[in-house]
Amino acid sequence: MQFHILPLIKSAGTFGKFTLEDLSSLDKVDLEGQETDASELARPFLFLLLVQGLLAGFTIGKLSEGTMKAGIKHSFILVIAAFLISTGANLFL
């Protein structure tokens, strides 16, 4: 999120005692000090979203309806939603 959201709100002003310009410098430097691009992180971020949707769907289905069959239904919906939202955001941004 820091690679997509912070650059979008860069012109919003300050955030607490830090300016957003200070925080936006995080979007180009990784831990070794090498330059990185946000598009390089799009695929791993998508995989994380898909795994989270899958596991959260199982949990939601088991807690709400009491069966793993319902969990599969919820997982399917969350995985499809995560995929569509992520790819749609990448197309527009």
Distance bins in CASP14 RR format, pairs under 12 A and 6 or more apart:
PFRMAT RR
TARGET T0000
AUTHOR 0000-0000-0000
RMODE 2
METHOD distances of the structure
MODEL  1
1 7 0 0 0 0 0 1 0 0 0 0 0
1 8 0 0 0 0 0 1 0 0 0 0 0
1 9 0 0 0 0 0 1 0 0 0 0 0
1 23 0 0 0 0 0 1 0 0 0 0 0
1 26 0 0 0 0 0 1 0 0 0 0 0
1 27 0 0 0 0 0 1 0 0 0 0 0
1 38 0 0 0 0 0 1 0 0 0 0 0
1 41 0 0 0 0 0 1 0 0 0 0 0
1 45 0 0 0 0 1 0 0 0 0 0 0
1 48 0 0 0 0 0 1 0 0 0 0 0
1 49 0 0 0 0 0 1 0 0 0 0 0
1 86 0 0 0 0 0 1 0 0 0 0 0
1 89 0 0 0 0 0 1 0 0 0 0 0
2 8 0 0 0 0 0 1 0 0 0 0 0
2 9 0 0 0 0 0 1 0 0 0 0 0
2 10 0 0 0 0 0 1 0 0 0 0 0
2 20 0 0 0 0 0 1 0 0 0 0 0
2 23 1 0 0 1 0 0 0 0 0 0 0
2 24 0 0 0 0 1 0 0 0 0 0 0
2 25 0 0 0 0 0 1 0 0 0 0 0
2 26 1 0 1 0 0 0 0 0 0 0 0
2 27 1 0 0 1 0 0 0 0 0 0 0
2 28 0 0 0 0 0 1 0 0 0 0 0
2 29 0 0 0 0 0 1 0 0 0 0 0
2 30 0 0 0 0 0 1 0 0 0 0 0
2 36 0 0 0 0 0 1 0 0 0 0 0
2 38 0 0 0 0 1 0 0 0 0 0 0
2 41 0 0 0 0 1 0 0 0 0 0 0
2 45 0 0 0 0 0 1 0 0 0 0 0
3 23 0 0 0 0 0 1 0 0 0 0 0
3 24 0 0 0 0 0 1 0 0 0 0 0
3 26 0 0 0 0 1 0 0 0 0 0 0
3 27 1 0 1 0 0 0 0 0 0 0 0
3 28 0 0 0 0 1 0 0 0 0 0 0
3 29 0 0 0 0 0 1 0 0 0 0 0
3 30 0 0 0 0 0 1 0 0 0 0 0
3 36 0 0 0 0 1 0 0 0 0 0 0
3 37 0 0 0 0 1 0 0 0 0 0 0
3 38 1 1 0 0 0 0 0 0 0 0 0
3 39 0 0 0 0 1 0 0 0 0 0 0
3 40 0 0 0 0 1 0 0 0 0 0 0
3 41 1 0 1 0 0 0 0 0 0 0 0
3 42 0 0 0 0 1 0 0 0 0 0 0
3 44 0 0 0 0 0 1 0 0 0 0 0
3 45 0 0 0 0 1 0 0 0 0 0 0
3 89 0 0 0 0 0 1 0 0 0 0 0
3 90 0 0 0 0 0 1 0 0 0 0 0
3 93 0 0 0 0 1 0 0 0 0 0 0
4 10 0 0 0 0 0 1 0 0 0 0 0
4 24 0 0 0 0 0 1 0 0 0 0 0
4 27 0 0 0 0 1 0 0 0 0 0 0
4 38 1 0 0 1 0 0 0 0 0 0 0
4 39 0 0 0 0 0 1 0 0 0 0 0
4 41 0 0 0 0 1 0 0 0 0 0 0
4 42 0 0 0 0 1 0 0 0 0 0 0
4 45 0 0 0 0 1 0 0 0 0 0 0
4 85 0 0 0 0 0 1 0 0 0 0 0
4 86 0 0 0 0 0 1 0 0 0 0 0
4 88 0 0 0 0 0 1 0 0 0 0 0
4 89 1 0 0 1 0 0 0 0 0 0 0
4 90 0 0 0 0 1 0 0 0 0 0 0
4 92 0 0 0 0 0 1 0 0 0 0 0
4 93 1 0 0 1 0 0 0 0 0 0 0
5 12 0 0 0 0 0 1 0 0 0 0 0
5 15 0 0 0 0 0 1 0 0 0 0 0
5 20 0 0 0 0 0 1 0 0 0 0 0
5 23 0 0 0 0 0 1 0 0 0 0 0
5 24 0 0 0 0 0 1 0 0 0 0 0
5 26 0 0 0 0 0 1 0 0 0 0 0
5 27 0 0 0 0 1 0 0 0 0 0 0
5 38 0 0 0 0 0 1 0 0 0 0 0
5 89 0 0 0 0 0 1 0 0 0 0 0
5 93 0 0 0 0 0 1 0 0 0 0 0
6 12 0 0 0 0 1 0 0 0 0 0 0
6 13 0 0 0 0 0 1 0 0 0 0 0
6 15 0 0 0 0 1 0 0 0 0 0 0
6 18 0 0 0 0 0 1 0 0 0 0 0
6 19 0 0 0 0 0 1 0 0 0 0 0
6 20 1 0 0 1 0 0 0 0 0 0 0
6 21 0 0 0 0 0 1 0 0 0 0 0
6 22 0 0 0 0 0 1 0 0 0 0 0
6 23 1 0 1 0 0 0 0 0 0 0 0
6 24 1 0 1 0 0 0 0 0 0 0 0
6 25 0 0 0 0 1 0 0 0 0 0 0
6 26 1 0 0 1 0 0 0 0 0 0 0
6 27 1 0 1 0 0 0 0 0 0 0 0
6 28 0 0 0 0 0 1 0 0 0 0 0
6 38 0 0 0 0 0 1 0 0 0 0 0
7 20 0 0 0 0 1 0 0 0 0 0 0
7 21 0 0 0 0 0 1 0 0 0 0 0
7 23 0 0 0 0 1 0 0 0 0 0 0
7 24 1 0 1 0 0 0 0 0 0 0 0
7 25 0 0 0 0 0 1 0 0 0 0 0
7 26 0 0 0 0 1 0 0 0 0 0 0
7 27 1 0 1 0 0 0 0 0 0 0 0
7 28 0 0 0 0 1 0 0 0 0 0 0
7 37 0 0 0 0 0 1 0 0 0 0 0
7 38 1 0 0 1 0 0 0 0 0 0 0
7 93 0 0 0 0 1 0 0 0 0 0 0
8 20 0 0 0 0 0 1 0 0 0 0 0
8 24 0 0 0 0 1 0 0 0 0 0 0
8 27 0 0 0 0 0 1 0 0 0 0 0
8 38 0 0 0 0 0 1 0 0 0 0 0
8 89 0 0 0 0 0 1 0 0 0 0 0
8 92 0 0 0 0 0 1 0 0 0 0 0
8 93 1 0 0 1 0 0 0 0 0 0 0
9 15 0 0 0 0 1 0 0 0 0 0 0
9 19 0 0 0 0 0 1 0 0 0 0 0
9 20 1 0 0 1 0 0 0 0 0 0 0
9 21 0 0 0 0 0 1 0 0 0 0 0
9 23 0 0 0 0 1 0 0 0 0 0 0
9 24 0 0 0 0 1 0 0 0 0 0 0
9 27 0 0 0 0 0 1 0 0 0 0 0
10 19 0 0 0 0 1 0 0 0 0 0 0
10 20 1 0 1 0 0 0 0 0 0 0 0
10 21 1 0 0 1 0 0 0 0 0 0 0
10 22 0 0 0 0 0 1 0 0 0 0 0
10 23 0 0 0 0 1 0 0 0 0 0 0
10 24 1 0 1 0 0 0 0 0 0 0 0
10 25 0 0 0 0 0 1 0 0 0 0 0
10 26 0 0 0 0 0 1 0 0 0 0 0
10 27 0 0 0 0 1 0 0 0 0 0 0
11 19 0 0 0 0 0 1 0 0 0 0 0
11 20 1 0 0 1 0 0 0 0 0 0 0
11 21 0 0 0 0 1 0 0 0 0 0 0
11 24 0 0 0 0 1 0 0 0 0 0 0
12 19 0 0 0 0 0 1 0 0 0 0 0
12 20 1 0 0 1 0 0 0 0 0 0 0
12 21 0 0 0 0 0 1 0 0 0 0 0
12 23 0 0 0 0 0 1 0 0 0 0 0
12 24 0 0 0 0 0 1 0 0 0 0 0
13 19 1 0 0 1 0 0 0 0 0 0 0
13 20 1 0 1 0 0 0 0 0 0 0 0
13 21 0 0 0 0 1 0 0 0 0 0 0
13 22 0 0 0 0 0 1 0 0 0 0 0
13 23 0 0 0 0 0 1 0 0 0 0 0
13 24 0 0 0 0 0 1 0 0 0 0 0
14 20 1 0 0 1 0 0 0 0 0 0 0
14 21 0 0 0 0 1 0 0 0 0 0 0
14 22 0 0 0 0 1 0 0 0 0 0 0
14 23 0 0 0 0 1 0 0 0 0 0 0
15 21 0 0 0 0 0 1 0 0 0 0 0
15 22 0 0 0 0 1 0 0 0 0 0 0
15 23 1 0 0 1 0 0 0 0 0 0 0
15 24 0 0 0 0 0 1 0 0 0 0 0
16 22 0 0 0 0 0 1 0 0 0 0 0
16 23 0 0 0 0 0 1 0 0 0 0 0
17 23 0 0 0 0 0 1 0 0 0 0 0
18 24 0 0 0 0 0 1 0 0 0 0 0
18 25 0 0 0 0 0 1 0 0 0 0 0
18 26 0 0 0 0 0 1 0 0 0 0 0
19 25 0 0 0 0 0 1 0 0 0 0 0
20 26 0 0 0 0 0 1 0 0 0 0 0
20 27 0 0 0 0 0 1 0 0 0 0 0
21 27 0 0 0 0 0 1 0 0 0 0 0
24 38 0 0 0 0 0 1 0 0 0 0 0
25 33 0 0 0 0 0 1 0 0 0 0 0
25 35 0 0 0 0 0 1 0 0 0 0 0
26 33 0 0 0 0 0 1 0 0 0 0 0
26 36 0 0 0 0 0 1 0 0 0 0 0
26 38 0 0 0 0 0 1 0 0 0 0 0
27 35 0 0 0 0 0 1 0 0 0 0 0
27 36 0 0 0 0 1 0 0 0 0 0 0
27 37 0 0 0 0 1 0 0 0 0 0 0
27 38 1 0 0 1 0 0 0 0 0 0 0
27 39 0 0 0 0 0 1 0 0 0 0 0
27 40 0 0 0 0 0 1 0 0 0 0 0
27 41 0 0 0 0 1 0 0 0 0 0 0
28 34 0 0 0 0 1 0 0 0 0 0 0
28 35 1 0 1 0 0 0 0 0 0 0 0
28 36 1 0 0 1 0 0 0 0 0 0 0
28 37 1 0 0 1 0 0 0 0 0 0 0
28 38 0 0 0 0 1 0 0 0 0 0 0
28 40 0 0 0 0 0 1 0 0 0 0 0
28 41 0 0 0 0 0 1 0 0 0 0 0
29 35 1 0 0 1 0 0 0 0 0 0 0
29 36 1 0 0 1 0 0 0 0 0 0 0
29 37 0 0 0 0 0 1 0 0 0 0 0
30 36 1 0 1 0 0 0 0 0 0 0 0
30 37 0 0 0 0 0 1 0 0 0 0 0
30 38 0 0 0 0 0 1 0 0 0 0 0
30 40 0 0 0 0 1 0 0 0 0 0 0
30 41 0 0 0 0 1 0 0 0 0 0 0
34 40 0 0 0 0 0 1 0 0 0 0 0
36 42 0 0 0 0 0 1 0 0 0 0 0
36 44 0 0 0 0 0 1 0 0 0 0 0
38 44 0 0 0 0 0 1 0 0 0 0 0
38 45 0 0 0 0 1 0 0 0 0 0 0
38 89 0 0 0 0 0 1 0 0 0 0 0
38 90 0 0 0 0 1 0 0 0 0 0 0
38 93 0 0 0 0 1 0 0 0 0 0 0
39 45 0 0 0 0 0 1 0 0 0 0 0
39 46 0 0 0 0 0 1 0 0 0 0 0
39 90 1 0 0 1 0 0 0 0 0 0 0
39 93 0 0 0 0 1 0 0 0 0 0 0
41 47 0 0 0 0 0 1 0 0 0 0 0
41 48 0 0 0 0 1 0 0 0 0 0 0
41 86 0 0 0 0 0 1 0 0 0 0 0
41 90 0 0 0 0 0 1 0 0 0 0 0
42 48 0 0 0 0 0 1 0 0 0 0 0
42 49 0 0 0 0 0 1 0 0 0 0 0
42 86 1 0 0 1 0 0 0 0 0 0 0
42 87 0 0 0 0 1 0 0 0 0 0 0
42 88 0 0 0 0 0 1 0 0 0 0 0
42 89 0 0 0 0 1 0 0 0 0 0 0
42 90 1 0 1 0 0 0 0 0 0 0 0
42 91 0 0 0 0 0 1 0 0 0 0 0
42 93 0 0 0 0 1 0 0 0 0 0 0
43 49 0 0 0 0 0 1 0 0 0 0 0
43 50 0 0 0 0 0 1 0 0 0 0 0
43 83 0 0 0 0 0 1 0 0 0 0 0
43 86 0 0 0 0 1 0 0 0 0 0 0
43 87 0 0 0 0 0 1 0 0 0 0 0
43 90 0 0 0 0 1 0 0 0 0 0 0
44 50 0 0 0 0 0 1 0 0 0 0 0
44 51 0 0 0 0 0 1 0 0 0 0 0
44 86 0 0 0 0 0 1 0 0 0 0 0
45 51 0 0 0 0 0 1 0 0 0 0 0
45 52 0 0 0 0 0 1 0 0 0 0 0
45 82 0 0 0 0 0 1 0 0 0 0 0
45 83 0 0 0 0 0 1 0 0 0 0 0
45 85 0 0 0 0 0 1 0 0 0 0 0
45 86 1 0 0 1 0 0 0 0 0 0 0
45 87 0 0 0 0 0 1 0 0 0 0 0
45 89 0 0 0 0 0 1 0 0 0 0 0
45 90 0 0 0 0 1 0 0 0 0 0 0
46 52 0 0 0 0 0 1 0 0 0 0 0
46 53 0 0 0 0 0 1 0 0 0 0 0
46 79 0 0 0 0 0 1 0 0 0 0 0
46 82 1 0 0 1 0 0 0 0 0 0 0
46 83 1 0 0 1 0 0 0 0 0 0 0
46 84 0 0 0 0 0 1 0 0 0 0 0
46 85 0 0 0 0 1 0 0 0 0 0 0
46 86 1 0 1 0 0 0 0 0 0 0 0
46 87 1 0 0 1 0 0 0 0 0 0 0
46 88 0 0 0 0 0 1 0 0 0 0 0
46 89 0 0 0 0 0 1 0 0 0 0 0
46 90 0 0 0 0 1 0 0 0 0 0 0
47 53 0 0 0 0 0 1 0 0 0 0 0
47 54 0 0 0 0 0 1 0 0 0 0 0
47 79 0 0 0 0 0 1 0 0 0 0 0
47 82 0 0 0 0 0 1 0 0 0 0 0
47 83 0 0 0 0 0 1 0 0 0 0 0
47 86 0 0 0 0 1 0 0 0 0 0 0
48 54 0 0 0 0 0 1 0 0 0 0 0
48 55 0 0 0 0 0 1 0 0 0 0 0
48 56 0 0 0 0 0 1 0 0 0 0 0
48 82 0 0 0 0 1 0 0 0 0 0 0
48 86 0 0 0 0 1 0 0 0 0 0 0
49 55 0 0 0 0 0 1 0 0 0 0 0
49 56 0 0 0 0 0 1 0 0 0 0 0
49 78 0 0 0 0 1 0 0 0 0 0 0
49 79 0 0 0 0 1 0 0 0 0 0 0
49 80 0 0 0 0 0 1 0 0 0 0 0
49 81 0 0 0 0 1 0 0 0 0 0 0
49 82 1 0 1 0 0 0 0 0 0 0 0
49 83 1 0 0 1 0 0 0 0 0 0 0
49 84 0 0 0 0 0 1 0 0 0 0 0
49 85 0 0 0 0 1 0 0 0 0 0 0
49 86 1 0 1 0 0 0 0 0 0 0 0
49 87 0 0 0 0 0 1 0 0 0 0 0
49 89 0 0 0 0 0 1 0 0 0 0 0
49 90 0 0 0 0 0 1 0 0 0 0 0
50 56 0 0 0 0 0 1 0 0 0 0 0
50 57 0 0 0 0 0 1 0 0 0 0 0
50 75 0 0 0 0 1 0 0 0 0 0 0
50 76 0 0 0 0 0 1 0 0 0 0 0
50 78 0 0 0 0 1 0 0 0 0 0 0
50 79 1 0 1 0 0 0 0 0 0 0 0
50 80 0 0 0 0 1 0 0 0 0 0 0
50 81 0 0 0 0 0 1 0 0 0 0 0
50 82 1 0 1 0 0 0 0 0 0 0 0
50 83 1 0 0 1 0 0 0 0 0 0 0
50 84 0 0 0 0 0 1 0 0 0 0 0
50 85 0 0 0 0 0 1 0 0 0 0 0
50 86 0 0 0 0 1 0 0 0 0 0 0
50 87 0 0 0 0 0 1 0 0 0 0 0
51 57 0 0 0 0 0 1 0 0 0 0 0
51 58 0 0 0 0 0 1 0 0 0 0 0
51 75 0 0 0 0 0 1 0 0 0 0 0
51 78 0 0 0 0 0 1 0 0 0 0 0
51 79 0 0 0 0 1 0 0 0 0 0 0
51 82 0 0 0 0 1 0 0 0 0 0 0
51 83 0 0 0 0 0 1 0 0 0 0 0
52 58 0 0 0 0 0 1 0 0 0 0 0
52 59 0 0 0 0 0 1 0 0 0 0 0
52 60 0 0 0 0 0 1 0 0 0 0 0
52 75 0 0 0 0 0 1 0 0 0 0 0
52 78 0 0 0 0 1 0 0 0 0 0 0
52 79 0 0 0 0 1 0 0 0 0 0 0
52 81 0 0 0 0 0 1 0 0 0 0 0
52 82 1 0 0 1 0 0 0 0 0 0 0
52 83 0 0 0 0 0 1 0 0 0 0 0
52 86 0 0 0 0 0 1 0 0 0 0 0
53 59 0 0 0 0 1 0 0 0 0 0 0
53 60 0 0 0 0 1 0 0 0 0 0 0
53 61 0 0 0 0 0 1 0 0 0 0 0
53 71 0 0 0 0 0 1 0 0 0 0 0
53 72 0 0 0 0 0 1 0 0 0 0 0
53 74 0 0 0 0 1 0 0 0 0 0 0
53 75 1 0 0 1 0 0 0 0 0 0 0
53 76 0 0 0 0 1 0 0 0 0 0 0
53 77 0 0 0 0 1 0 0 0 0 0 0
53 78 1 1 0 0 0 0 0 0 0 0 0
53 79 1 0 1 0 0 0 0 0 0 0 0
53 80 0 0 0 0 1 0 0 0 0 0 0
53 81 0 0 0 0 1 0 0 0 0 0 0
53 82 1 0 1 0 0 0 0 0 0 0 0
53 83 0 0 0 0 1 0 0 0 0 0 0
53 85 0 0 0 0 0 1 0 0 0 0 0
53 86 0 0 0 0 0 1 0 0 0 0 0
54 60 0 0 0 0 0 1 0 0 0 0 0
54 61 0 0 0 0 0 1 0 0 0 0 0
54 71 0 0 0 0 1 0 0 0 0 0 0
54 72 0 0 0 0 1 0 0 0 0 0 0
54 74 0 0 0 0 1 0 0 0 0 0 0
54 75 1 0 1 0 0 0 0 0 0 0 0
54 76 0 0 0 0 1 0 0 0 0 0 0
54 77 0 0 0 0 0 1 0 0 0 0 0
54 78 1 0 0 1 0 0 0 0 0 0 0
54 79 1 0 1 0 0 0 0 0 0 0 0
54 80 0 0 0 0 0 1 0 0 0 0 0
54 81 0 0 0 0 0 1 0 0 0 0 0
54 82 0 0 0 0 1 0 0 0 0 0 0
54 83 0 0 0 0 0 1 0 0 0 0 0
55 61 0 0 0 0 0 1 0 0 0 0 0
55 62 0 0 0 0 0 1 0 0 0 0 0
55 71 0 0 0 0 0 1 0 0 0 0 0
55 74 0 0 0 0 0 1 0 0 0 0 0
55 75 1 0 0 1 0 0 0 0 0 0 0
55 78 0 0 0 0 1 0 0 0 0 0 0
55 79 0 0 0 0 0 1 0 0 0 0 0
55 82 0 0 0 0 0 1 0 0 0 0 0
56 62 0 0 0 0 0 1 0 0 0 0 0
56 63 0 0 0 0 0 1 0 0 0 0 0
56 64 0 0 0 0 0 1 0 0 0 0 0
56 71 0 0 0 0 1 0 0 0 0 0 0
56 74 1 0 0 1 0 0 0 0 0 0 0
56 75 1 0 0 1 0 0 0 0 0 0 0
56 76 0 0 0 0 0 1 0 0 0 0 0
56 77 0 0 0 0 0 1 0 0 0 0 0
56 78 1 0 1 0 0 0 0 0 0 0 0
56 79 0 0 0 0 1 0 0 0 0 0 0
56 81 0 0 0 0 0 1 0 0 0 0 0
56 82 0 0 0 0 1 0 0 0 0 0 0
57 63 0 0 0 0 1 0 0 0 0 0 0
57 64 0 0 0 0 1 0 0 0 0 0 0
57 65 0 0 0 0 0 1 0 0 0 0 0
57 68 0 0 0 0 0 1 0 0 0 0 0
57 69 0 0 0 0 0 1 0 0 0 0 0
57 70 0 0 0 0 1 0 0 0 0 0 0
57 71 1 0 1 0 0 0 0 0 0 0 0
57 72 0 0 0 0 1 0 0 0 0 0 0
57 73 0 0 0 0 1 0 0 0 0 0 0
57 74 1 1 0 0 0 0 0 0 0 0 0
57 75 1 0 1 0 0 0 0 0 0 0 0
57 76 0 0 0 0 1 0 0 0 0 0 0
57 77 1 0 0 1 0 0 0 0 0 0 0
57 78 1 0 1 0 0 0 0 0 0 0 0
57 79 0 0 0 0 1 0 0 0 0 0 0
57 80 0 0 0 0 0 1 0 0 0 0 0
57 81 0 0 0 0 0 1 0 0 0 0 0
57 82 0 0 0 0 0 1 0 0 0 0 0
58 64 0 0 0 0 0 1 0 0 0 0 0
58 65 0 0 0 0 0 1 0 0 0 0 0
58 66 0 0 0 0 0 1 0 0 0 0 0
58 67 0 0 0 0 0 1 0 0 0 0 0
58 68 1 0 0 1 0 0 0 0 0 0 0
58 69 0 0 0 0 0 1 0 0 0 0 0
58 70 0 0 0 0 1 0 0 0 0 0 0
58 71 1 0 1 0 0 0 0 0 0 0 0
58 72 1 0 0 1 0 0 0 0 0 0 0
58 73 0 0 0 0 0 1 0 0 0 0 0
58 74 1 0 0 1 0 0 0 0 0 0 0
58 75 1 0 1 0 0 0 0 0 0 0 0
58 76 0 0 0 0 0 1 0 0 0 0 0
58 77 0 0 0 0 0 1 0 0 0 0 0
58 78 0 0 0 0 1 0 0 0 0 0 0
58 79 0 0 0 0 0 1 0 0 0 0 0
59 65 0 0 0 0 0 1 0 0 0 0 0
59 66 0 0 0 0 0 1 0 0 0 0 0
59 68 0 0 0 0 0 1 0 0 0 0 0
59 70 0 0 0 0 0 1 0 0 0 0 0
59 71 1 0 0 1 0 0 0 0 0 0 0
59 72 0 0 0 0 0 1 0 0 0 0 0
59 74 0 0 0 0 1 0 0 0 0 0 0
59 75 0 0 0 0 1 0 0 0 0 0 0
59 78 0 0 0 0 0 1 0 0 0 0 0
60 66 0 0 0 0 0 1 0 0 0 0 0
60 67 0 0 0 0 0 1 0 0 0 0 0
60 68 0 0 0 0 0 1 0 0 0 0 0
60 70 0 0 0 0 1 0 0 0 0 0 0
60 71 1 0 0 1 0 0 0 0 0 0 0
60 72 0 0 0 0 0 1 0 0 0 0 0
60 73 0 0 0 0 1 0 0 0 0 0 0
60 74 1 0 1 0 0 0 0 0 0 0 0
60 75 0 0 0 0 1 0 0 0 0 0 0
60 76 0 0 0 0 0 1 0 0 0 0 0
60 77 0 0 0 0 1 0 0 0 0 0 0
60 78 1 0 0 1 0 0 0 0 0 0 0
61 67 1 0 0 1 0 0 0 0 0 0 0
61 68 1 0 0 1 0 0 0 0 0 0 0
61 69 0 0 0 0 1 0 0 0 0 0 0
61 70 1 0 1 0 0 0 0 0 0 0 0
61 71 1 1 0 0 0 0 0 0 0 0 0
61 72 0 0 0 0 1 0 0 0 0 0 0
61 73 1 0 0 1 0 0 0 0 0 0 0
61 74 1 0 1 0 0 0 0 0 0 0 0
61 75 0 0 0 0 1 0 0 0 0 0 0
61 76 0 0 0 0 0 1 0 0 0 0 0
61 77 0 0 0 0 0 1 0 0 0 0 0
61 78 0 0 0 0 0 1 0 0 0 0 0
62 68 1 0 0 1 0 0 0 0 0 0 0
62 69 0 0 0 0 1 0 0 0 0 0 0
62 70 1 0 0 1 0 0 0 0 0 0 0
62 71 1 0 0 1 0 0 0 0 0 0 0
62 72 0 0 0 0 0 1 0 0 0 0 0
62 73 0 0 0 0 0 1 0 0 0 0 0
62 74 0 0 0 0 1 0 0 0 0 0 0
62 75 0 0 0 0 0 1 0 0 0 0 0
63 70 0 0 0 0 1 0 0 0 0 0 0
63 71 0 0 0 0 1 0 0 0 0 0 0
63 74 0 0 0 0 1 0 0 0 0 0 0
64 70 1 0 0 1 0 0 0 0 0 0 0
64 71 0 0 0 0 1 0 0 0 0 0 0
64 73 0 0 0 0 0 1 0 0 0 0 0
64 74 1 0 0 1 0 0 0 0 0 0 0
65 71 1 0 0 1 0 0 0 0 0 0 0
65 72 0 0 0 0 0 1 0 0 0 0 0
65 73 0 0 0 0 1 0 0 0 0 0 0
65 74 0 0 0 0 1 0 0 0 0 0 0
66 73 0 0 0 0 0 1 0 0 0 0 0
66 74 0 0 0 0 0 1 0 0 0 0 0
67 73 0 0 0 0 1 0 0 0 0 0 0
67 74 0 0 0 0 0 1 0 0 0 0 0
68 74 0 0 0 0 0 1 0 0 0 0 0
68 75 0 0 0 0 1 0 0 0 0 0 0
69 75 0 0 0 0 0 1 0 0 0 0 0
69 76 0 0 0 0 0 1 0 0 0 0 0
70 76 0 0 0 0 0 1 0 0 0 0 0
70 77 0 0 0 0 0 1 0 0 0 0 0
71 77 0 0 0 0 1 0 0 0 0 0 0
71 78 0 0 0 0 1 0 0 0 0 0 0
71 79 0 0 0 0 0 1 0 0 0 0 0
72 78 0 0 0 0 0 1 0 0 0 0 0
72 79 0 0 0 0 0 1 0 0 0 0 0
73 79 0 0 0 0 0 1 0 0 0 0 0
73 80 0 0 0 0 0 1 0 0 0 0 0
74 80 0 0 0 0 0 1 0 0 0 0 0
74 81 0 0 0 0 0 1 0 0 0 0 0
75 81 0 0 0 0 0 1 0 0 0 0 0
75 82 0 0 0 0 0 1 0 0 0 0 0
76 82 0 0 0 0 0 1 0 0 0 0 0
76 83 0 0 0 0 0 1 0 0 0 0 0
77 83 0 0 0 0 0 1 0 0 0 0 0
77 84 0 0 0 0 0 1 0 0 0 0 0
78 84 0 0 0 0 0 1 0 0 0 0 0
78 85 0 0 0 0 0 1 0 0 0 0 0
79 85 0 0 0 0 0 1 0 0 0 0 0
79 86 0 0 0 0 0 1 0 0 0 0 0
80 86 0 0 0 0 0 1 0 0 0 0 0
80 87 0 0 0 0 0 1 0 0 0 0 0
81 87 0 0 0 0 0 1 0 0 0 0 0
81 88 0 0 0 0 0 1 0 0 0 0 0
82 88 0 0 0 0 0 1 0 0 0 0 0
82 89 0 0 0 0 0 1 0 0 0 0 0
83 89 0 0 0 0 0 1 0 0 0 0 0
83 90 0 0 0 0 0 1 0 0 0 0 0
84 90 0 0 0 0 0 1 0 0 0 0 0
84 91 0 0 0 0 0 1 0 0 0 0 0
85 91 0 0 0 0 0 1 0 0 0 0 0
85 92 0 0 0 0 0 1 0 0 0 0 0
85 93 0 0 0 0 0 1 0 0 0 0 0
86 92 0 0 0 0 0 1 0 0 0 0 0
86 93 0 0 0 0 0 1 0 0 0 0 0
87 93 0 0 0 0 0 1 0 0 0 0 0
END
